[in-house]
Amino acid sequence: MINQTEDSVRMREALLLAAKGVGTTSPNPPVGAVLYHGNQLIGKGYHEKAGEEHAERRAIRDALERGYADRLKNAVLYVTLEPCSTYGKTPPCTEAILSSEIGRVVYGMEDPDKRNRGRAKALLEARGIQVQGGVEEGACEAFLRPWVRSVETGLPWVTAKVACTLDGRMVRNKERWISGKEALRYAHELRLQSDAILVGGATVRADDPALTIRTPLSTVPMCKQQPWRVVMTRDQSQLPSGAKIFTDAYADRTVVYEQVENFEEMLRELHSRYGVVRLMLECGGTLLRKFLEVNLVQEWMQDMSPIIGGGPFSIVPGDFLPSELHLHEVTVQQAGNDYILHGFMDP
């Protein structure tokens, strides 16, 4: 008899594994998998990097390396996303499942990619394997929101990160930094999860930012590349040639867009040409406002420092937006003296 609670617990284990791949698998999804024989965990794995083994194959290989080859038959595979069933940079995972004689496959959400959607269930059931979809589906869908957006729209998921004083200013009078050290770690964690960071030319000229991952909350995986540094500017010739983003060890990961009129087309190119699934905005208020005006922001992270200083540089300068934007799933947590507010934009 199938234990639904047990299935949910094990799918949650797979989701924890999947989280290890956030920021390194693009344009592929971060996926986790666990293998159980009865009540025994015999293998686990996650998709670490595009072009390398998918989570299901890693879990099977892990079981073999542990000496559990004889327990693969009739084992249960839990995977956060429907197994792929077509050839890409790696063979389809359905082949590995069939050759291992796994008895049951449980997945969290159906693959939105038309090449795979629903095919795994039909292929596996035709060979006598029990298949159950939709286990912890909501959690899996929430986790894979950025990748699903990229598949369905060809656009990256955009997260706006802002640091501000309590009165909503993005610049202090005589100090460079608004955020404290603890809050900066949250910003670098978001960089770790992102494929690209976007700023405006004014930020490059004023701050000379490195836009690299330095002090995140998590350990940086060996396979993680520094994010693409994307600069939007009216006149590229006005950007300082000696800026860090043009002269450091990652200068080849700097991209400049000049005189952009259609933001959506630019985002589409970032996805198709550079494999960007998750884009982080670290721009000033003027450019941030333009993204908000055309509803191209899906996620919001705001670091609020308990400082009141006034000044002209507000988060969203100017008049009212064309329409109000509302956040849901809002959380607030303390980081040193600062407070980190996080939420998702309503569709």
Backbone hydrogen bonds, N-H to C=O, Kabsch-Sander energy under -0.5 kcal/mol:
donor,donor_aa,acceptor,acceptor_aa,energy
4,Q,2,I,-0.8
7,D,3,N,-2.1
8,S,4,Q,-2.1
9,V,5,T,-2.4
10,R,6,E,-2.2
11,M,7,D,-2.1
12,R,8,S,-2.1
13,E,9,V,-1.4
14,A,10,R,-1.8
15,L,11,M,-2.1
16,L,12,R,-1.9
17,L,13,E,-1.6
18,A,14,A,-2.4
19,A,15,L,-1.8
20,K,17,L,-1.6
21,G,18,A,-2.1
22,V,19,A,-1.2
24,T,21,G,-2.0
25,T,21,G,-1.1
28,N,25,T,-2.5
31,V,29,P,-0.6
33,A,45,G,-2.6
34,V,78,Y,-2.3
35,L,43,G,-3.2
36,Y,76,V,-2.7
37,H,40,Q,-2.7
38,G,36,Y,-0.6
40,Q,37,H,-2.0
41,L,39,N,-0.5
42,I,35,L,-2.6
42,I,40,Q,-0.6
43,G,35,L,-1.3
45,G,33,A,-2.3
47,H,31,V,-2.4
48,E,46,Y,-0.6
48,E,53,E,-0.6
50,A,24,T,-0.9
52,E,49,K,-2.2
58,R,54,H,-2.1
59,A,55,A,-2.3
60,I,56,E,-2.1
61,R,57,R,-2.6
62,D,58,R,-2.5
63,A,59,A,-2.0
64,L,60,I,-2.1
65,E,61,R,-2.6
66,R,62,D,-1.5
67,G,64,L,-1.3
68,Y,63,A,-2.8
71,R,68,Y,-1.7
72,L,68,Y,-0.6
72,L,69,A,-1.0
73,K,69,A,-0.5
74,N,101,E,-2.1
75,A,72,L,-2.5
76,V,36,Y,-3.2
77,L,75,A,-0.5
77,L,104,R,-2.7
78,Y,34,V,-3.0
78,Y,76,V,-0.5
79,V,77,L,-0.5
79,V,106,V,-2.6
80,T,32,G,-2.0
82,E,109,M,-2.4
88,G,90,T,-2.0
94,T,84,C,-1.6
95,E,92,P,-0.8
96,A,92,P,-0.9
97,I,93,C,-2.2
98,L,94,T,-2.3
99,S,95,E,-2.6
100,S,96,A,-1.4
101,E,97,I,-0.6
101,E,98,L,-1.0
102,I,97,I,-1.5
103,G,75,A,-1.3
104,R,75,A,-1.8
105,V,130,Q,-2.9
106,V,77,L,-3.3
107,Y,132,Q,-2.6
108,G,79,V,-1.5
109,M,80,T,-1.2
116,N,113,D,-1.7
117,R,113,D,-2.6
119,R,116,N,-1.9
120,A,116,N,-0.8
122,A,118,G,-1.2
123,L,119,R,-2.7
124,L,120,A,-2.8
125,E,121,K,-2.4
126,A,122,A,-1.7
127,R,123,L,-0.5
127,R,124,L,-1.0
128,G,125,E,-1.7
129,I,124,L,-2.2
130,Q,103,G,-2.1
132,Q,105,V,-2.6
135,V,107,Y,-1.7
136,E,134,G,-0.5
137,E,134,G,-1.1
140,C,136,E,-2.3
141,E,137,E,-2.9
142,A,138,G,-2.3
143,F,139,A,-2.2
144,L,140,C,-2.0
145,R,142,A,-1.0
148,V,144,L,-2.8
149,R,145,R,-2.3
150,S,146,P,-1.7
151,V,147,W,-2.1
152,E,148,V,-2.8
153,T,149,R,-2.4
154,G,149,R,-0.6
154,G,150,S,-1.3
155,L,149,R,-0.7
157,W,277,V,-3.5
159,T,157,W,-0.5
159,T,279,L,-3.0
160,A,158,V,-0.5
160,A,299,E,-2.7
161,K,159,T,-0.6
161,K,281,L,-2.4
162,V,160,A,-0.5
162,V,301,M,-2.5
164,C,303,D,-3.0
165,T,169,R,-2.3
166,L,305,S,-0.8
166,L,307,I,-2.3
167,D,307,I,-0.8
168,G,165,T,-2.1
170,M,313,F,-3.4
171,V,313,F,-0.5
172,R,175,E,-0.6
184,L,180,G,-2.1
185,R,181,K,-1.1
186,Y,182,E,-0.8
186,Y,183,A,-0.7
187,A,183,A,-1.5
188,H,184,L,-2.2
189,E,185,R,-1.7
190,L,186,Y,-1.8
191,R,187,A,-1.8
192,L,188,H,-2.1
193,Q,189,E,-1.5
194,S,190,L,-0.8
194,S,191,R,-0.8
195,D,278,R,-2.8
196,A,278,R,-1.3
197,I,228,W,-2.8
198,L,280,M,-3.1
199,V,230,V,-2.6
201,G,232,M,-2.0
204,V,200,G,-1.5
205,R,201,G,-2.4
206,A,202,A,-2.5
207,D,203,T,-2.8
208,D,203,T,-0.7
208,D,204,V,-1.2
214,R,212,T,-0.6
217,L,185,R,-0.7
224,K,221,P,-1.6
228,W,195,D,-2.4
229,R,253,R,-3.4
230,V,197,I,-3.2
230,V,228,W,-0.6
231,V,229,R,-0.5
231,V,255,V,-2.8
232,M,199,V,-2.2
233,T,231,V,-0.5
233,T,257,Y,-2.5
238,Q,235,D,-1.8
239,L,236,Q,-1.8
243,A,240,P,-1.8
246,F,243,A,-1.7
247,T,243,A,-0.9
247,T,244,K,-1.0
248,D,244,K,-2.4
251,A,248,D,-1.6
253,R,250,Y,-2.5
254,T,251,A,-1.3
255,V,229,R,-3.3
257,Y,231,V,-3.4
259,Q,233,T,-2.2
263,F,261,E,-0.7
266,M,262,N,-1.7
267,L,263,F,-2.5
268,R,264,E,-2.4
269,E,265,E,-1.9
270,L,266,M,-2.2
271,H,267,L,-1.9
272,S,268,R,-2.6
273,R,269,E,-3.0
274,Y,269,E,-0.7
274,Y,270,L,-1.0
275,G,271,H,-1.1
276,V,270,L,-1.9
277,V,275,G,-0.6
279,L,157,W,-3.4
279,L,277,V,-0.5
280,M,196,A,-2.7
281,L,159,T,-3.1
282,E,198,L,-2.8
282,E,280,M,-0.6
288,L,284,G,-2.4
289,R,285,G,-2.5
290,K,286,T,-1.2
291,F,287,L,-1.6
292,L,288,L,-2.2
293,E,289,R,-2.6
294,V,290,K,-1.1
295,N,292,L,-1.5
296,L,291,F,-2.2
298,Q,158,V,-2.3
299,E,158,V,-1.8
300,W,343,G,-2.9
301,M,160,A,-2.9
302,Q,341,L,-3.1
303,D,162,V,-3.2
304,M,302,Q,-0.7
304,M,339,Y,-3.0
305,S,164,C,-2.7
305,S,303,D,-0.6
307,I,305,S,-3.0
309,G,307,I,-0.5
314,S,312,P,-1.3
315,I,168,G,-1.5
328,H,344,F,-2.5
331,T,342,H,-2.6
333,Q,340,I,-2.0
335,A,338,D,-2.7
338,D,335,A,-2.0
339,Y,304,M,-2.1
340,I,333,Q,-3.4
341,L,302,Q,-3.1
341,L,339,Y,-0.7
342,H,331,T,-2.6
343,G,300,W,-2.1
344,F,328,H,-2.4
345,M,298,Q,-2.2
346,D,326,H,-2.6
